[in-house]
Amino acid sequence: MSPPAPPLPDCDPPPRVPTRAAERLPAGTCDSHLHVFGPPARYPLDPRRNYTPHECSLADYRQVMEAIGVDRAVLVQPSVYGTDNSALLDALRAGGAAFRGVAVLAPGTDDAALRAMHALGVRGLRLNLVNPQVVGVPQVLALLERLAVLGLPWHLQVLADLAREPDALRSLCERTDAPIVVDHMGKLPPAARDHPLFALLKSGRCWVKLSAPYRASVEPPPYRDVAGLAQRLAEANPERVLWGTDWPHTELRSGTPDAALLAQLLHRWLPDAAMREQACVINPARLYHFPLEETE
């Protein structure tokens, strides 16, 4: 009996030939957020997922890097693979020293596996509070404690809807000493100003990714309503801001943005060259443990 056919994708693919950016990103730029998706026969999708992606390989993403001026990147475990990090780890093996990873791990992951992932470039654990949750908060916090004992300097990356759960981030900050990185501007509404995220940023307790503007915007591209939010977050603490494409832009069903547009938006959000350098080069080098001297 032949195996069942893989499920058809139910979200849009990224442009297969990305447009070259009119203004390239700073030398040494790190894209702090992207995903890769391999053939379903080799990398089975988790039945608990809430979307089915297109195949999008590291080779596909390298075209984005070349088009907009990205030199380094961080692969993030997507929810559709649950705690099976095979696609991410294979991409790290193929990508080499220019790539880092953020994994989603089962509670029983042993010390040898943690050390092996660290050697490949994994530097963080992801806690997903938006998509179907496959690992709970207590389990992730326990893994962070084990990592600290092993001397592995990983951080906690959090995908949360902070507009709906404004106290979720503060609660996590109180339960771990690990650095905490907030995905996609916390999914805050564009007009957000008085929110705990700003105070936590100012204190240096957490980091935030200026990524996926379409997940906060209520407008079509070029998502003009998000500019003020991105600028306020960056101004709250320029040393705790990261930038990412969120390629290949999962869960979108009315078209996906071209990478050149996302690079252009960053220039609009951060018109000061020194601040762009901080967000794109200096901050990710520190958080993901890239050698900063290689960018100089």
Secondary structure, DSSP 8 states (H G I E B T S, - for coil): ----------S----SS----SS---TT-EEEEE--B--TTTS---TT-S-----B-HHHHHHHHHHHT--EEEEE--GGGTT--HHHHHHHHHHGGGEEEEE---TT--HHHHHHHHHHTEEEEEEESSS--SS-HHHHHHHHHHHHHHT---EEEEE--TTT-TTHHHHHHHH--S-EEEGGGGG--TT--S-HHHHHHHHTSEEEEE--GGGT-SSSTT-GGGHHHHHHHHHH-GGGEEE---BT-TT-SS----HHHHHHHHHHH--SHHHHHIIIIIHHHHHTT--GGGG-
